[in-house]
């Protein structure tokens, strides 16, 4: 099944398939050590915010409850946006 998000056609498999980085290719470019969420670029934060209601049906209840209580991102210790855990 396909969905349209921000004028892009995306397979719904992206919401259900597990993803593992190929560290041999990316060399951990977006990984950070610690107990925080994934860092978000401003463009990613805006895109998620704009499409959050379209994304929610593919999320589990715990994830939805978390973002409804805390928002989908927070500012880390360096005041940079990161995803909620």
PDB file of N, CA, C and O in Angstrom:
ATOM      1  N   UNK A   1       0.841  -1.169   0.000  1.00  0.00           N
ATOM      2  CA  UNK A   1       0.000   0.000   0.000  1.00  0.00           C
ATOM      3  C   UNK A   1       0.894   1.244   0.000  1.00  0.00           C
ATOM      4  O   UNK A   1       1.987   1.245   0.566  1.00  0.00           O
ATOM      5  N   UNK A   2       0.411   2.275  -0.635  1.00  0.00           N
ATOM      6  CA  UNK A   2       1.168   3.514  -0.727  1.00  0.00           C
ATOM      7  C   UNK A   2       0.398   4.643  -0.064  1.00  0.00           C
ATOM      8  O   UNK A   2      -0.833   4.650  -0.061  1.00  0.00           O
ATOM      9  N   UNK A   3       1.133   5.599   0.499  1.00  0.00           N
ATOM     10  CA  UNK A   3       0.528   6.797   1.071  1.00  0.00           C
ATOM     11  C   UNK A   3       1.246   8.006   0.491  1.00  0.00           C
ATOM     12  O   UNK A   3       2.397   7.921   0.063  1.00  0.00           O
ATOM     13  N   UNK A   4       0.553   9.115   0.485  1.00  0.00           N
ATOM     14  CA  UNK A   4       1.156  10.353   0.012  1.00  0.00           C
ATOM     15  C   UNK A   4       1.464  11.229   1.215  1.00  0.00           C
ATOM     16  O   UNK A   4       0.583  11.530   2.021  1.00  0.00           O
ATOM     17  N   UNK A   5       2.712  11.632   1.327  1.00  0.00           N
ATOM     18  CA  UNK A   5       3.142  12.523   2.399  1.00  0.00           C
ATOM     19  C   UNK A   5       3.924  13.658   1.756  1.00  0.00           C
ATOM     20  O   UNK A   5       4.968  13.446   1.139  1.00  0.00           O
ATOM     21  N   UNK A   6       3.402  14.856   1.913  1.00  0.00           N
ATOM     22  CA  UNK A   6       4.085  16.036   1.383  1.00  0.00           C
ATOM     23  C   UNK A   6       4.439  15.876  -0.098  1.00  0.00           C
ATOM     24  O   UNK A   6       5.573  16.121  -0.508  1.00  0.00           O
ATOM     25  N   UNK A   7       3.456  15.464  -0.882  1.00  0.00           N
ATOM     26  CA  UNK A   7       3.614  15.276  -2.328  1.00  0.00           C
ATOM     27  C   UNK A   7       4.597  14.170  -2.704  1.00  0.00           C
ATOM     28  O   UNK A   7       5.083  14.138  -3.834  1.00  0.00           O
ATOM     29  N   UNK A   8       4.893  13.268  -1.777  1.00  0.00           N
ATOM     30  CA  UNK A   8       5.757  12.118  -2.051  1.00  0.00           C
ATOM     31  C   UNK A   8       4.943  10.849  -1.847  1.00  0.00           C
ATOM     32  O   UNK A   8       4.165  10.762  -0.897  1.00  0.00           O
ATOM     33  N   UNK A   9       5.109   9.870  -2.719  1.00  0.00           N
ATOM     34  CA  UNK A   9       4.437   8.584  -2.589  1.00  0.00           C
ATOM     35  C   UNK A   9       5.393   7.643  -1.861  1.00  0.00           C
ATOM     36  O   UNK A   9       6.518   7.417  -2.307  1.00  0.00           O
ATOM     37  N   UNK A  10       4.929   7.095  -0.727  1.00  0.00           N
ATOM     38  CA  UNK A  10       5.781   6.275   0.135  1.00  0.00           C
ATOM     39  C   UNK A  10       5.074   4.963   0.436  1.00  0.00           C
ATOM     40  O   UNK A  10       3.872   4.950   0.701  1.00  0.00           O
ATOM     41  N   UNK A  11       5.803   3.874   0.398  1.00  0.00           N
ATOM     42  CA  UNK A  11       5.248   2.577   0.768  1.00  0.00           C
ATOM     43  C   UNK A  11       4.986   2.552   2.269  1.00  0.00           C
ATOM     44  O   UNK A  11       5.800   3.041   3.052  1.00  0.00           O
ATOM     45  N   UNK A  12       3.855   1.986   2.671  1.00  0.00           N
ATOM     46  CA  UNK A  12       3.544   1.884   4.102  1.00  0.00           C
ATOM     47  C   UNK A  12       4.486   0.914   4.811  1.00  0.00           C
ATOM     48  O   UNK A  12       4.485   0.847   6.040  1.00  0.00           O
ATOM     49  N   UNK A  13       5.281   0.169   4.068  1.00  0.00           N
ATOM     50  CA  UNK A  13       6.263  -0.725   4.685  1.00  0.00           C
ATOM     51  C   UNK A  13       7.260   0.048   5.551  1.00  0.00           C
ATOM     52  O   UNK A  13       7.823  -0.514   6.490  1.00  0.00           O
ATOM     53  N   UNK A  14       7.482   1.324   5.249  1.00  0.00           N
ATOM     54  CA  UNK A  14       8.423   2.101   6.057  1.00  0.00           C
ATOM     55  C   UNK A  14       7.942   2.237   7.497  1.00  0.00           C
ATOM     56  O   UNK A  14       8.740   2.515   8.392  1.00  0.00           O
ATOM     57  N   UNK A  15       6.642   2.043   7.732  1.00  0.00           N
ATOM     58  CA  UNK A  15       6.097   2.162   9.072  1.00  0.00           C
ATOM     59  C   UNK A  15       6.114   0.842   9.838  1.00  0.00           C
ATOM     60  O   UNK A  15       5.934   0.837  11.055  1.00  0.00           O
ATOM     61  N   UNK A  16       6.326  -0.268   9.150  1.00  0.00           N
ATOM     62  CA  UNK A  16       6.260  -1.563   9.826  1.00  0.00           C
ATOM     63  C   UNK A  16       7.544  -2.378   9.738  1.00  0.00           C
ATOM     64  O   UNK A  16       7.748  -3.285  10.545  1.00  0.00           O
ATOM     65  N   UNK A  17       8.398  -2.082   8.794  1.00  0.00           N
ATOM     66  CA  UNK A  17       9.644  -2.825   8.645  1.00  0.00           C
ATOM     67  C   UNK A  17      10.711  -2.255   9.567  1.00  0.00           C
ATOM     68  O   UNK A  17      10.841  -1.040   9.713  1.00  0.00           O
ATOM     69  N   UNK A  18      11.466  -3.147  10.183  1.00  0.00           N
ATOM     70  CA  UNK A  18      12.561  -2.678  11.034  1.00  0.00           C
ATOM     71  C   UNK A  18      13.692  -2.170  10.152  1.00  0.00           C
ATOM     72  O   UNK A  18      13.920  -2.670   9.051  1.00  0.00           O
ATOM     73  N   UNK A  19      14.382  -1.181  10.655  1.00  0.00           N
ATOM     74  CA  UNK A  19      15.474  -0.570   9.910  1.00  0.00           C
ATOM     75  C   UNK A  19      16.751  -0.673  10.733  1.00  0.00           C
ATOM     76  O   UNK A  19      16.750  -0.413  11.937  1.00  0.00           O
ATOM     77  N   UNK A  20      17.813  -1.046  10.089  1.00  0.00           N
ATOM     78  CA  UNK A  20      19.117  -1.084  10.735  1.00  0.00           C
ATOM     79  C   UNK A  20      20.095  -0.357   9.820  1.00  0.00           C
ATOM     80  O   UNK A  20      20.192  -0.652   8.629  1.00  0.00           O
ATOM     81  N   UNK A  21      20.801   0.579  10.386  1.00  0.00           N
ATOM     82  CA  UNK A  21      21.789   1.316   9.595  1.00  0.00           C
ATOM     83  C   UNK A  21      22.885   0.385   9.102  1.00  0.00           C
ATOM     84  O   UNK A  21      23.232  -0.589   9.770  1.00  0.00           O
ATOM     85  N   UNK A  22      23.419   0.685   7.947  1.00  0.00           N
ATOM     86  CA  UNK A  22      24.590  -0.007   7.437  1.00  0.00           C
ATOM     87  C   UNK A  22      25.795   0.825   7.871  1.00  0.00           C
ATOM     88  O   UNK A  22      26.263   1.699   7.141  1.00  0.00           O
ATOM     89  N   UNK A  23      26.283   0.534   9.073  1.00  0.00           N
ATOM     90  CA  UNK A  23      27.360   1.344   9.656  1.00  0.00           C
ATOM     91  C   UNK A  23      28.626   1.358   8.808  1.00  0.00           C
ATOM     92  O   UNK A  23      29.414   2.301   8.887  1.00  0.00           O
ATOM     93  N   UNK A  24      28.829   0.322   7.999  1.00  0.00           N
ATOM     94  CA  UNK A  24      30.024   0.317   7.150  1.00  0.00           C
ATOM     95  C   UNK A  24      29.945   1.403   6.077  1.00  0.00           C
ATOM     96  O   UNK A  24      30.971   1.829   5.546  1.00  0.00           O
ATOM     97  N   UNK A  25      28.732   1.848   5.759  1.00  0.00           N
ATOM     98  CA  UNK A  25      28.564   2.911   4.762  1.00  0.00           C
ATOM     99  C   UNK A  25      28.448   4.285   5.402  1.00  0.00           C
ATOM    100  O   UNK A  25      29.087   5.237   4.953  1.00  0.00           O
ATOM    101  N   UNK A  26      27.629   4.395   6.458  1.00  0.00           N
ATOM    102  CA  UNK A  26      27.375   5.728   7.029  1.00  0.00           C
ATOM    103  C   UNK A  26      28.395   6.115   8.100  1.00  0.00           C
ATOM    104  O   UNK A  26      28.529   7.293   8.433  1.00  0.00           O
ATOM    105  N   UNK A  27      29.107   5.139   8.634  1.00  0.00           N
ATOM    106  CA  UNK A  27      30.123   5.376   9.678  1.00  0.00           C
ATOM    107  C   UNK A  27      29.536   6.053  10.919  1.00  0.00           C
ATOM    108  O   UNK A  27      30.238   6.764  11.639  1.00  0.00           O
ATOM    109  N   UNK A  28      28.240   5.823  11.161  1.00  0.00           N
ATOM    110  CA  UNK A  28      27.603   6.374  12.360  1.00  0.00           C
ATOM    111  C   UNK A  28      27.386   7.871  12.311  1.00  0.00           C
ATOM    112  O   UNK A  28      27.364   8.528  13.352  1.00  0.00           O
ATOM    113  N   UNK A  29      27.225   8.421  11.117  1.00  0.00           N
ATOM    114  CA  UNK A  29      27.116   9.872  10.955  1.00  0.00           C
ATOM    115  C   UNK A  29      26.006  10.493  11.787  1.00  0.00           C
ATOM    116  O   UNK A  29      26.161  11.620  12.258  1.00  0.00           O
ATOM    117  N   UNK A  30      24.890   9.795  11.983  1.00  0.00           N
ATOM    118  CA  UNK A  30      23.794  10.390  12.756  1.00  0.00           C
ATOM    119  C   UNK A  30      23.657   9.758  14.137  1.00  0.00           C
ATOM    120  O   UNK A  30      22.753  10.126  14.887  1.00  0.00           O
ATOM    121  N   UNK A  31      24.515   8.836  14.484  1.00  0.00           N
ATOM    122  CA  UNK A  31      24.430   8.177  15.790  1.00  0.00           C
ATOM    123  C   UNK A  31      25.048   9.052  16.877  1.00  0.00           C
ATOM    124  O   UNK A  31      26.060   9.720  16.666  1.00  0.00           O
ATOM    125  N   UNK A  32      24.420   9.028  18.024  1.00  0.00           N
ATOM    126  CA  UNK A  32      24.994   9.678  19.186  1.00  0.00           C
ATOM    127  C   UNK A  32      24.918   8.704  20.345  1.00  0.00           C
ATOM    128  O   UNK A  32      23.940   7.968  20.474  1.00  0.00           O
ATOM    129  N   UNK A  33      25.923   8.692  21.176  1.00  0.00           N
ATOM    130  CA  UNK A  33      25.927   7.810  22.332  1.00  0.00           C
ATOM    131  C   UNK A  33      25.148   8.462  23.458  1.00  0.00           C
ATOM    132  O   UNK A  33      25.280   9.662  23.701  1.00  0.00           O
ATOM    133  N   UNK A  34      24.350   7.686  24.133  1.00  0.00           N
ATOM    134  CA  UNK A  34      23.617   8.213  25.273  1.00  0.00           C
ATOM    135  C   UNK A  34      22.201   7.696  25.336  1.00  0.00           C
ATOM    136  O   UNK A  34      21.835   6.738  24.655  1.00  0.00           O
ATOM    137  N   UNK A  35      21.411   8.349  26.167  1.00  0.00           N
ATOM    138  CA  UNK A  35      20.045   7.887  26.371  1.00  0.00           C
ATOM    139  C   UNK A  35      19.024   8.826  25.740  1.00  0.00           C
ATOM    140  O   UNK A  35      17.848   8.795  26.101  1.00  0.00           O
ATOM    141  N   UNK A  36      19.457   9.649  24.815  1.00  0.00           N
ATOM    142  CA  UNK A  36      18.560  10.584  24.152  1.00  0.00           C
ATOM    143  C   UNK A  36      18.007  10.020  22.861  1.00  0.00           C
ATOM    144  O   UNK A  36      18.434   8.967  22.388  1.00  0.00           O
ATOM    145  N   UNK A  37      17.053  10.738  22.300  1.00  0.00           N
ATOM    146  CA  UNK A  37      16.469  10.334  21.029  1.00  0.00           C
ATOM    147  C   UNK A  37      17.369  10.699  19.859  1.00  0.00           C
ATOM    148  O   UNK A  37      18.440  11.281  20.031  1.00  0.00           O
ATOM    149  N   UNK A  38      16.910  10.345  18.676  1.00  0.00           N
ATOM    150  CA  UNK A  38      17.671  10.636  17.458  1.00  0.00           C
ATOM    151  C   UNK A  38      17.660  12.135  17.178  1.00  0.00           C
ATOM    152  O   UNK A  38      16.632  12.791  17.342  1.00  0.00           O
ATOM    153  N   UNK A  39      18.797  12.675  16.758  1.00  0.00           N
ATOM    154  CA  UNK A  39      18.830  14.102  16.424  1.00  0.00           C
ATOM    155  C   UNK A  39      17.942  14.388  15.219  1.00  0.00           C
ATOM    156  O   UNK A  39      17.818  13.559  14.317  1.00  0.00           O
ATOM    157  N   UNK A  40      17.334  15.556  15.211  1.00  0.00           N
ATOM    158  CA  UNK A  40      16.462  15.972  14.112  1.00  0.00           C
ATOM    159  C   UNK A  40      16.997  17.245  13.475  1.00  0.00           C
ATOM    160  O   UNK A  40      17.316  18.213  14.165  1.00  0.00           O
ATOM    161  N   UNK A  41      17.092  17.233  12.155  1.00  0.00           N
ATOM    162  CA  UNK A  41      17.368  18.472  11.443  1.00  0.00           C
ATOM    163  C   UNK A  41      16.101  19.314  11.503  1.00  0.00           C
ATOM    164  O   UNK A  41      15.006  18.773  11.658  1.00  0.00           O
ATOM    165  N   UNK A  42      16.234  20.604  11.385  1.00  0.00           N
ATOM    166  CA  UNK A  42      15.065  21.483  11.414  1.00  0.00           C
ATOM    167  C   UNK A  42      14.080  21.107  10.311  1.00  0.00           C
ATOM    168  O   UNK A  42      12.868  21.125  10.529  1.00  0.00           O
ATOM    169  N   UNK A  43      14.589  20.772   9.140  1.00  0.00           N
ATOM    170  CA  UNK A  43      13.700  20.385   8.033  1.00  0.00           C
ATOM    171  C   UNK A  43      12.929  19.107   8.363  1.00  0.00           C
ATOM    172  O   UNK A  43      11.770  18.966   7.975  1.00  0.00           O
ATOM    173  N   UNK A  44      13.571  18.170   9.081  1.00  0.00           N
ATOM    174  CA  UNK A  44      12.888  16.935   9.486  1.00  0.00           C
ATOM    175  C   UNK A  44      11.820  17.230  10.531  1.00  0.00           C
ATOM    176  O   UNK A  44      10.728  16.664  10.482  1.00  0.00           O
ATOM    177  N   UNK A  45      12.130  18.108  11.470  1.00  0.00           N
ATOM    178  CA  UNK A  45      11.168  18.467  12.512  1.00  0.00           C
ATOM    179  C   UNK A  45       9.916  19.084  11.885  1.00  0.00           C
ATOM    180  O   UNK A  45       8.793  18.747  12.260  1.00  0.00           O
ATOM    181  N   UNK A  46      10.122  19.977  10.941  1.00  0.00           N
ATOM    182  CA  UNK A  46       8.997  20.625  10.261  1.00  0.00           C
ATOM    183  C   UNK A  46       8.175  19.598   9.481  1.00  0.00           C
ATOM    184  O   UNK A  46       6.944  19.633   9.511  1.00  0.00           O
ATOM    185  N   UNK A  47       8.850  18.691   8.789  1.00  0.00           N
ATOM    186  CA  UNK A  47       8.163  17.668   8.002  1.00  0.00           C
ATOM    187  C   UNK A  47       7.328  16.749   8.897  1.00  0.00           C
ATOM    188  O   UNK A  47       6.183  16.435   8.569  1.00  0.00           O
ATOM    189  N   UNK A  48       7.896  16.321  10.019  1.00  0.00           N
ATOM    190  CA  UNK A  48       7.146  15.466  10.945  1.00  0.00           C
ATOM    191  C   UNK A  48       5.961  16.228  11.511  1.00  0.00           C
ATOM    192  O   UNK A  48       4.849  15.703  11.567  1.00  0.00           O
ATOM    193  N   UNK A  49       6.193  17.458  11.929  1.00  0.00           N
ATOM    194  CA  UNK A  49       5.115  18.263  12.506  1.00  0.00           C
ATOM    195  C   UNK A  49       3.962  18.424  11.512  1.00  0.00           C
ATOM    196  O   UNK A  49       2.794  18.310  11.883  1.00  0.00           O
ATOM    197  N   UNK A  50       4.295  18.684  10.273  1.00  0.00           N
ATOM    198  CA  UNK A  50       3.287  18.889   9.234  1.00  0.00           C
ATOM    199  C   UNK A  50       2.491  17.615   8.952  1.00  0.00           C
ATOM    200  O   UNK A  50       1.311  17.689   8.607  1.00  0.00           O
ATOM    201  N   UNK A  51       3.123  16.448   9.094  1.00  0.00           N
ATOM    202  CA  UNK A  51       2.505  15.182   8.713  1.00  0.00           C
ATOM    203  C   UNK A  51       2.186  14.262   9.882  1.00  0.00           C
ATOM    204  O   UNK A  51       1.873  13.090   9.675  1.00  0.00           O
ATOM    205  N   UNK A  52       2.260  14.768  11.097  1.00  0.00           N
ATOM    206  CA  UNK A  52       2.107  13.920  12.279  1.00  0.00           C
ATOM    207  C   UNK A  52       0.785  13.154  12.301  1.00  0.00           C
ATOM    208  O   UNK A  52       0.773  11.975  12.654  1.00  0.00           O
ATOM    209  N   UNK A  53      -0.305  13.782  11.941  1.00  0.00           N
ATOM    210  CA  UNK A  53      -1.600  13.086  11.965  1.00  0.00           C
ATOM    211  C   UNK A  53      -1.657  11.957  10.938  1.00  0.00           C
ATOM    212  O   UNK A  53      -2.375  10.978  11.136  1.00  0.00           O
ATOM    213  N   UNK A  54      -0.911  12.084   9.849  1.00  0.00           N
ATOM    214  CA  UNK A  54      -0.837  11.014   8.850  1.00  0.00           C
ATOM    215  C   UNK A  54       0.070   9.882   9.327  1.00  0.00           C
ATOM    216  O   UNK A  54      -0.097   8.736   8.907  1.00  0.00           O
ATOM    217  N   UNK A  55       1.017  10.191  10.191  1.00  0.00           N
ATOM    218  CA  UNK A  55       1.976   9.206  10.690  1.00  0.00           C
ATOM    219  C   UNK A  55       1.395   8.403  11.855  1.00  0.00           C
ATOM    220  O   UNK A  55       1.660   7.206  11.974  1.00  0.00           O
ATOM    221  N   UNK A  56       0.608   9.050  12.709  1.00  0.00           N
ATOM    222  CA  UNK A  56       0.087   8.411  13.927  1.00  0.00           C
ATOM    223  C   UNK A  56      -0.577   7.053  13.714  1.00  0.00           C
ATOM    224  O   UNK A  56      -0.373   6.162  14.539  1.00  0.00           O
ATOM    225  N   UNK A  57      -1.365   6.842  12.647  1.00  0.00           N
ATOM    226  CA  UNK A  57      -2.002   5.533  12.484  1.00  0.00           C
ATOM    227  C   UNK A  57      -1.012   4.370  12.373  1.00  0.00           C
ATOM    228  O   UNK A  57      -1.393   3.214  12.555  1.00  0.00           O
ATOM    229  N   UNK A  58       0.237   4.664  12.079  1.00  0.00           N
ATOM    230  CA  UNK A  58       1.250   3.631  11.930  1.00  0.00           C
ATOM    231  C   UNK A  58       2.092   3.451  13.194  1.00  0.00           C
ATOM    232  O   UNK A  58       3.002   2.622  13.227  1.00  0.00           O
ATOM    233  N   UNK A  59       1.788   4.226  14.226  1.00  0.00           N
ATOM    234  CA  UNK A  59       2.534   4.176  15.489  1.00  0.00           C
ATOM    235  C   UNK A  59       1.823   3.291  16.497  1.00  0.00           C
ATOM    236  O   UNK A  59       0.611   3.090  16.416  1.00  0.00           O
ATOM    237  N   UNK A  60       2.593   2.756  17.462  1.00  0.00           N
ATOM    238  CA  UNK A  60       1.952   1.989  18.532  1.00  0.00           C
ATOM    239  C   UNK A  60       1.398   2.948  19.583  1.00  0.00           C
ATOM    240  O   UNK A  60       1.737   4.132  19.608  1.00  0.00           O
ATOM    241  N   UNK A  61       0.540   2.411  20.447  1.00  0.00           N
ATOM    242  CA  UNK A  61      -0.151   3.232  21.447  1.00  0.00           C
ATOM    243  C   UNK A  61       0.832   3.949  22.369  1.00  0.00           C
ATOM    244  O   UNK A  61       0.635   5.119  22.697  1.00  0.00           O
ATOM    245  N   UNK A  62       1.882   3.256  22.786  1.00  0.00           N
ATOM    246  CA  UNK A  62       2.862   3.864  23.694  1.00  0.00           C
ATOM    247  C   UNK A  62       3.517   5.089  23.043  1.00  0.00           C
ATOM    248  O   UNK A  62       3.701   6.120  23.690  1.00  0.00           O
ATOM    249  N   UNK A  63       3.860   4.966  21.776  1.00  0.00           N
ATOM    250  CA  UNK A  63       4.468   6.087  21.064  1.00  0.00           C
ATOM    251  C   UNK A  63       3.522   7.266  20.928  1.00  0.00           C
ATOM    252  O   UNK A  63       3.915   8.418  21.115  1.00  0.00           O
ATOM    253  N   UNK A  64       2.265   6.968  20.601  1.00  0.00           N
ATOM    254  CA  UNK A  64       1.264   8.032  20.468  1.00  0.00           C
ATOM    255  C   UNK A  64       1.040   8.716  21.811  1.00  0.00           C
ATOM    256  O   UNK A  64       0.984   9.944  21.885  1.00  0.00           O
ATOM    257  N   UNK A  65       0.912   7.916  22.880  1.00  0.00           N
ATOM    258  CA  UNK A  65       0.721   8.494  24.215  1.00  0.00           C
ATOM    259  C   UNK A  65       1.882   9.412  24.586  1.00  0.00           C
ATOM    260  O   UNK A  65       1.677  10.487  25.149  1.00  0.00           O
ATOM    261  N   UNK A  66       3.101   8.981  24.267  1.00  0.00           N
ATOM    262  CA  UNK A  66       4.286   9.779  24.591  1.00  0.00           C
ATOM    263  C   UNK A  66       4.268  11.115  23.865  1.00  0.00           C
ATOM    264  O   UNK A  66       4.476  12.158  24.485  1.00  0.00           O
ATOM    265  N   UNK A  67       4.022  11.097  22.564  1.00  0.00           N
ATOM    266  CA  UNK A  67       4.060  12.369  21.838  1.00  0.00           C
ATOM    267  C   UNK A  67       2.870  13.257  22.176  1.00  0.00           C
ATOM    268  O   UNK A  67       2.971  14.479  22.075  1.00  0.00           O
ATOM    269  N   UNK A  68       1.742  12.668  22.576  1.00  0.00           N
ATOM    270  CA  UNK A  68       0.607  13.502  22.985  1.00  0.00           C
ATOM    271  C   UNK A  68       0.865  14.179  24.328  1.00  0.00           C
ATOM    272  O   UNK A  68       0.358  15.272  24.578  1.00  0.00           O
ATOM    273  N   UNK A  69       1.650  13.539  25.191  1.00  0.00           N
ATOM    274  CA  UNK A  69       1.975  14.121  26.498  1.00  0.00           C
ATOM    275  C   UNK A  69       3.176  15.063  26.425  1.00  0.00           C
ATOM    276  O   UNK A  69       3.186  16.118  27.059  1.00  0.00           O
ATOM    277  N   UNK A  70       4.190  14.676  25.645  1.00  0.00           N
ATOM    278  CA  UNK A  70       5.458  15.400  25.657  1.00  0.00           C
ATOM    279  C   UNK A  70       5.793  16.109  24.349  1.00  0.00           C
ATOM    280  O   UNK A  70       6.741  16.892  24.297  1.00  0.00           O
ATOM    281  N   UNK A  71       5.023  15.844  23.289  1.00  0.00           N
ATOM    282  CA  UNK A  71       5.395  16.335  21.967  1.00  0.00           C
ATOM    283  C   UNK A  71       6.269  15.300  21.274  1.00  0.00           C
ATOM    284  O   UNK A  71       6.758  14.379  21.928  1.00  0.00           O
ATOM    285  N   UNK A  72       6.474  15.427  19.983  1.00  0.00           N
ATOM    286  CA  UNK A  72       7.245  14.409  19.263  1.00  0.00           C
ATOM    287  C   UNK A  72       8.749  14.659  19.321  1.00  0.00           C
ATOM    288  O   UNK A  72       9.536  13.809  18.905  1.00  0.00           O
ATOM    289  N   UNK A  73       9.149  15.814  19.830  1.00  0.00           N
ATOM    290  CA  UNK A  73      10.579  16.071  19.981  1.00  0.00           C
ATOM    291  C   UNK A  73      10.801  16.894  21.241  1.00  0.00           C
ATOM    292  O   UNK A  73       9.867  17.466  21.804  1.00  0.00           O
ATOM    293  N   UNK A  74      12.031  16.941  21.662  1.00  0.00           N
ATOM    294  CA  UNK A  74      12.440  17.779  22.788  1.00  0.00           C
ATOM    295  C   UNK A  74      13.769  18.413  22.413  1.00  0.00           C
ATOM    296  O   UNK A  74      14.404  18.001  21.442  1.00  0.00           O
ATOM    297  N   UNK A  75      14.186  19.394  23.162  1.00  0.00           N
ATOM    298  CA  UNK A  75      15.495  19.999  22.928  1.00  0.00           C
ATOM    299  C   UNK A  75      16.488  19.357  23.880  1.00  0.00           C
ATOM    300  O   UNK A  75      16.284  19.346  25.094  1.00  0.00           O
ATOM    301  N   UNK A  76      17.563  18.823  23.320  1.00  0.00           N
ATOM    302  CA  UNK A  76      18.560  18.129  24.134  1.00  0.00           C
ATOM    303  C   UNK A  76      19.424  19.125  24.915  1.00  0.00           C
ATOM    304  O   UNK A  76      19.156  20.326  24.921  1.00  0.00           O
ATOM    305  N   UNK A  77      20.452  18.610  25.566  1.00  0.00           N
ATOM    306  CA  UNK A  77      21.299  19.458  26.413  1.00  0.00           C
ATOM    307  C   UNK A  77      22.039  20.539  25.637  1.00  0.00           C
ATOM    308  O   UNK A  77      22.550  21.494  26.223  1.00  0.00           O
ATOM    309  N   UNK A  78      22.097  20.386  24.316  1.00  0.00           N
ATOM    310  CA  UNK A  78      22.720  21.405  23.467  1.00  0.00           C
ATOM    311  C   UNK A  78      21.665  22.256  22.761  1.00  0.00           C
ATOM    312  O   UNK A  78      21.969  22.972  21.807  1.00  0.00           O
ATOM    313  N   UNK A  79      20.415  22.171  23.243  1.00  0.00           N
ATOM    314  CA  UNK A  79      19.281  22.904  22.671  1.00  0.00           C
ATOM    315  C   UNK A  79      19.010  22.550  21.213  1.00  0.00           C
ATOM    316  O   UNK A  79      18.546  23.384  20.436  1.00  0.00           O
ATOM    317  N   UNK A  80      19.304  21.301  20.852  1.00  0.00           N
ATOM    318  CA  UNK A  80      19.026  20.810  19.506  1.00  0.00           C
ATOM    319  C   UNK A  80      17.836  19.858  19.563  1.00  0.00           C
ATOM    320  O   UNK A  80      17.702  19.108  20.530  1.00  0.00           O
ATOM    321  N   UNK A  81      16.964  19.869  18.545  1.00  0.00           N
ATOM    322  CA  UNK A  81      15.802  18.980  18.578  1.00  0.00           C
ATOM    323  C   UNK A  81      16.198  17.514  18.428  1.00  0.00           C
ATOM    324  O   UNK A  81      17.089  17.166  17.654  1.00  0.00           O
ATOM    325  N   UNK A  82      15.507  16.662  19.195  1.00  0.00           N
ATOM    326  CA  UNK A  82      15.719  15.212  19.144  1.00  0.00           C
ATOM    327  C   UNK A  82      14.372  14.524  19.337  1.00  0.00           C
ATOM    328  O   UNK A  82      13.468  15.077  19.965  1.00  0.00           O
ATOM    329  N   UNK A  83      14.244  13.322  18.799  1.00  0.00           N
ATOM    330  CA  UNK A  83      12.991  12.580  18.936  1.00  0.00           C
ATOM    331  C   UNK A  83      12.802  12.113  20.371  1.00  0.00           C
ATOM    332  O   UNK A  83      13.768  11.883  21.099  1.00  0.00           O
ATOM    333  N   UNK A  84      11.536  11.977  20.766  1.00  0.00           N
ATOM    334  CA  UNK A  84      11.224  11.393  22.074  1.00  0.00           C
ATOM    335  C   UNK A  84      11.589   9.917  22.037  1.00  0.00           C
ATOM    336  O   UNK A  84      11.595   9.300  20.971  1.00  0.00           O
ATOM    337  N   UNK A  85      11.889   9.358  23.184  1.00  0.00           N
ATOM    338  CA  UNK A  85      12.162   7.916  23.267  1.00  0.00           C
ATOM    339  C   UNK A  85      10.893   7.183  23.576  1.00  0.00           C
ATOM    340  O   UNK A  85      10.900   5.957  23.688  1.00  0.00           O
TER     341      UNK A  85
END
